[in-house]
Amino acid sequence: MSMLGISGANVSLHIIEFPSGRFGYVGSIPTGICEQVPADRAAILGQRAFSDPETGCSMMWTFPNFETVEGAIAHAKDRGHSPMWKNEAQ
């Protein structure tokens, strides 16, 4: 598992319900469940951007959010992760 450049880390991926009513991940979020996109100004200034080794472009990770907790669980499981929901493994 790769987590922002850390390989082989044991992480605990938690799902929460945001105030908007959507669901997403918190904690150590593995990059395997994120999407790599061109960095915006805030990511560059906030030092969350990195250089893509293939293109040299500034990139950042975006974290998905879902309409249902089941969608968040399925997304993580499809990518080989066992998320936690309300402190219970899913």
C-alpha positions as CSV (number, residue, x, y, z in Angstrom):
1,M,0.0,0.0,0.0
2,S,1.3,3.5,-0.8
3,M,0.4,6.5,1.3
4,L,1.7,9.7,0.0
5,G,5.1,8.2,-0.7
6,I,5.1,5.8,2.2
7,S,5.1,2.1,1.2
8,G,4.1,-0.8,3.3
9,A,2.5,1.4,6.0
10,N,-0.3,-0.1,8.1
11,V,-3.0,2.5,8.1
12,S,-6.5,2.7,9.6
13,L,-8.9,4.2,7.0
14,H,-12.0,5.7,8.6
15,I,-15.2,6.8,7.0
16,I,-17.2,9.7,8.4
17,E,-20.4,11.5,7.5
18,F,-19.6,15.2,6.7
19,P,-21.9,18.0,7.8
20,S,-23.1,18.1,4.1
21,G,-24.6,14.6,4.5
22,R,-22.0,13.1,2.2
23,F,-19.4,10.4,3.3
24,G,-15.7,10.4,2.9
25,Y,-12.4,9.2,4.4
26,V,-10.3,10.6,7.2
27,G,-7.0,9.6,8.7
28,S,-4.2,8.2,6.7
29,I,-5.8,8.0,3.3
30,P,-3.9,5.7,0.9
31,T,-3.2,7.2,-2.5
32,G,-4.7,4.1,-4.1
33,I,-8.2,5.4,-3.4
34,C,-7.5,9.0,-4.5
35,E,-7.2,10.7,-7.8
36,Q,-4.1,12.5,-9.0
37,V,-5.0,15.8,-10.6
38,P,-3.2,19.0,-11.6
39,A,-2.4,21.1,-8.5
40,D,-4.3,24.2,-7.9
41,R,-2.8,27.4,-6.4
42,A,-3.9,26.5,-2.9
43,A,-2.2,23.1,-3.0
44,I,1.0,24.7,-4.3
45,L,1.0,27.4,-1.7
46,G,-0.1,25.0,1.1
47,Q,2.8,22.6,0.1
48,R,0.4,19.8,-0.7
49,A,1.5,19.6,-4.4
50,F,4.2,17.3,-5.8
51,S,6.0,16.9,-9.1
52,D,4.8,14.1,-11.3
53,P,7.9,12.1,-12.2
54,E,6.7,11.4,-15.7
55,T,5.6,14.9,-16.7
56,G,7.2,17.2,-14.2
57,C,3.9,19.0,-13.7
58,S,2.7,20.0,-10.3
59,M,0.0,17.5,-9.1
60,M,-2.1,16.9,-6.0
61,W,-4.3,14.2,-4.6
62,T,-8.1,14.6,-4.4
63,F,-10.1,12.6,-2.0
64,P,-13.5,11.1,-3.1
65,N,-16.7,11.6,-1.3
66,F,-20.0,9.6,-1.6
67,E,-23.7,10.0,-1.3
68,T,-23.9,6.8,0.8
69,V,-21.7,5.0,3.4
70,E,-22.1,1.9,1.2
71,G,-20.5,3.7,-1.7
72,A,-17.5,4.7,0.4
73,I,-17.1,1.2,1.7
74,A,-17.4,-0.4,-1.8
75,H,-14.8,2.1,-3.2
76,A,-12.3,1.3,-0.5
77,K,-12.8,-2.5,-0.7
78,D,-12.6,-2.5,-4.5
79,R,-9.1,-1.1,-4.0
80,G,-8.0,-3.6,-1.4
81,H,-8.6,-1.6,1.8
82,S,-10.7,-2.4,4.8
83,P,-12.3,0.8,6.0
84,M,-13.7,1.5,9.5
85,W,-17.3,2.9,10.0
86,K,-18.4,3.8,13.5
87,N,-15.2,2.0,14.8
88,E,-16.2,-1.3,13.2
89,A,-14.2,-2.9,10.4
90,Q,-16.2,-3.3,7.2
